[in-house]
């Protein structure tokens, strides 16, 4: 869910108002230091210095919750920025309005199943989540705080996992990472949580399958919506809607508020509009008591400028999963999570984990 769908509407290299001196690779504010000024022969006519530009009034930007009457304008901005993902935006807005009338679970982005695994008289139960934005063929499996016996049985089950899940992403205690790496998983990264000791690993199902593995009984049951909440908003400048943004939270990530479906009208995609939209969204997350502000995107070329802007804003990559999405052109795209701490009491856990089994 790309937070700021800037596509090619703004070039982050043009956001600082300086002229590049390509001779000595230095930057000056409106000055080319390599000019060769001739010796004055006669008095030159005086030239009036240009009037300094007035600073933009950043207080003119604001956000407010999306209303039914804003839908046409919001969907036009979404279509200009998200192209093939407009249907997902519309479904997210339905979730927003359902939340407003007290029925957030009807159209919630996330769904949860119980996975029952049985082998040689042993039985365990795991939580599996999926999102309509990511696709139901991507399974997020929660193995945090599970026993070693449960971990062993889960790894065995993944060797015979059913076809309807293309990609498995597991959250597990860091100490169990080598076991998953040996099974064919790769390190995706770390997302913040209350204990700070969990790691995320991923693997395509076809890489894990072992037909010689003894059969393990798998049963999926209890589908329900995941407890979550959302608020999508419009960005206004001088009373006019010039962009979109939003936030959501889910029980799977207690410490995180996610930015969602942010976009700026390409005709208004200036530096101040972009950065103020990010700031206003982060401030909204702070008011919700979030400890981390995160957003997700992909390595799609049309989001190249957006990713650069996230970095300039101070967000850093936390999680990367290759072959997560299928782009408009049929090519595989990476899933990337950017984030930053926004609470004073956050203690960041180390994220480096060796991929050596």
C-alpha angles and dihedrals in degrees: 000000000000108000099204112026097197095144104171096333096106132024111218089206088067096052100093103058097231132130115235117232101212094187101065097012094241129131125225130181101251095329131113103202094193096069113124105220114204121230109265112256097177137007110288120220113259117256120209113238112243115256113255114255116252114248114251116255100240091186088075090079119084140155130221133177117281115260130200090251090059095058098095093050093042094051091049090056090045091051091051091053111027104035105177094025097063092106090057090050091052091050090050090052089052087055089051094054093043088054091052092058093045099261104104095146095062094075102013116157093230131058129188133211132186114235115207115198123189130182131157093347094312119118132186135175124217135182118241122189133190136178132216088223094056095037128256090259090073112082122199106200120195113215096155115135092008124141124254091251090055091049091052092050092046092052090050090050092052089060087066100031117155122258099245090080113067098177131032122203117185132194110207143155110279093240091066095052095099090058091056093043089055089052092056104272124134130213113261097178139251132300119195120260137160096274099034094212101102126105131195122226131178140198137171110245093235090060092057102044115114113180090195092059111111110256117268122198113239126186128177120204147144101052110191140151117271116243104259144136136209143186123192119195144186122235114228131196118189089342097309125111108242103159152000136241140157147174135219138182132199136187091243091071108034096176099045134083110192126216111224141193097348116171140158126216102257089231090059100036098126126145096261093048093051099046094041090053090054091046094049091048091050091048089053089053090051091054087056089058095250119167094199133032113209139168135184132223140148137248090251112143093237089062095050094107092044091055091051090051091052089056093047088050091056103260117135131202112263104166134023127182120178123217091020100131134030109226129219089267093051094254122132116252133200123245110228129186119199122190150157135197114254100177124080094224096057115125110195117221119218113264103196115109124168115239091214110115 
